[in-house]
Structure formats: C-alpha cells, structure tokens
Amino acid sequence: MDIAETLLKINQELSGSNCQLVAVSKTKSSESIMEAYNVGQRIFGENKVQELTKKYETLPKDIKWHMIGHLQSNKVKYIAPFVNLIHAVDSEKLLATINKEAKKNERVIDCLLQIHIAKEESKFGMNEIEIHSLLSKESFANYKNIKIVGLMGMATNTTDENKIASEFSGIKVLLEKLKSECQSENINLKELSIGMSGDYKIALKEGSTMIRIGSTIFGARNYP
Ligand SMILES: *Cc1c(COP(=O)(O)O)cnc(C)c1O
C-alpha cells in the first residue's frame, strides 16, 4: 500500500472514534510528507528539533507540527514560535523553559506529560507520583504560557497484547484520577497519546485520542 492508501485505511479505522492521527514523519522526505498532506493529513510528528524546524520552514504553514521525542531545554527556543503540541514533557525544568519561551512568543503551548512505563523502551518520562505532585503544586498555576492537555506513553515492546493493554489502561486510569484531583487554569486533561504502528489497535480499544504512526504509513526508517 502506498502512503495515500494507508492513510485512508487508518482513517477508516478511526472514523467514529475520538482519536486523531499523528503521522510520524521523522527521517522522511518532504516529498513523502507532501504525499500525505495532499490527501488531507495535517498533523505530523517529529522527534528532532533541527529536522522539525527545517521542515516547518519549507513545508505548508497549515501543518500542525507535534514534537513527539525527548526535548532538551536548550532547544525549546527553536520550536516555541510554531510547535502545536509537545508530547514528551518529562520534567518541571523543561516545562518551565517551555513556559518562558512560549511567553516570549506571546503564545500558550499545549503539552503532554510523558509517563514512564515500559522500563526497557525509554529512559524518559515521569512516574505517577511525580506527575501527580507536579500537577498538584500550588505554584503550578504560575505557568501561564503552557497548558497540560493530557498524557503520553509508550508500552513495552512485546508481543504480549495483554501486557500492552494493561499498560495503556493504567495510563487511562491515571488520566482520570488526575482529572478529578488536579485542577488549575492551565490544566485541561483530555488527550491520551498512546499507540504506535505495532500497538495502535490496542491503544484505540483503551481510549487513545492520539495515535502516533510512522513506519506503517511511510515505510521503515533508514538511519544513516
Ligand atoms: C518514532 C516514534 C513513533 C512512531 O513509531 P512507528 O513504530 O514507526 O509507528 C511514535 N512515537 C514516538 C515517540 C516515536 O519516537
């Protein structure tokens, strides 16, 4: 299947659900991105600041760019003028920097907090207690140029579908708990960014509102 056919198929799977597709275009060419764009895809995900910035500059301005990868504080300034959603916020230090750079750009930047579940897959993310205590802080409301709109997580890379489902459902449970316990002007928990090429069907069943799909759409990535 080519890019257009795959997008059509995934969008059919999503129809009637409350889930958006983030087309993960990291390492992929502008030509491939435009193939997706030309059949209506507008949300694209990247995981490297330099690549994201370059693609933002050269591609159509109505694309919503999502930063899905680990973000270093010293690079936030490059994406703060345009980024639509930052998926993997994993520390208060990073959040404070995003807030500062958003303010400089007179923007409010939407963010997701990354929860660390699958131990082997990623060393990044916060645990439940860290997320809860960050969002419960009284001083949290001072971050007026960010908005926490949900959680992002990656499941263990395993063929055990029950394990993946239980990890995803754990994130969903946490989201509901935070919704009822953490209230602030800059918190509006509605998004659950779970599911990639290998596990998005499970994520959909567990209530994903954003699946991040790369290789299924664009083919395997070649890293130099
Ligand atoms: C690369 C990446 C994806 C997409 O992975 P595929 O398996 O190619 O769909 C999703 N989320 C994050 C955070 C990624 O880095």
The ligand as a Gaussian input file, in Angstrom:
#p B3LYP/6-31G(d) Opt

LIG

0 1
 C        9.104000       7.046000      16.040000
 C        8.051000       7.244000      17.053000
 C        6.731000       6.805000      16.816000
 C        6.305000       6.079000      15.560000
 O        6.814000       4.784000      15.533000
 P        6.330000       3.691000      14.460000
 O        6.574000       2.404000      15.127000
 O        7.172000       3.901000      13.251000
 O        4.898000       3.931000      14.184000
 C        5.794000       7.067000      17.790000
 N        6.108000       7.700000      18.936000
 C        7.357000       8.131000      19.189000
 C        7.630000       8.831000      20.467000
 C        8.372000       7.906000      18.264000
 O        9.605000       8.337000      18.539000

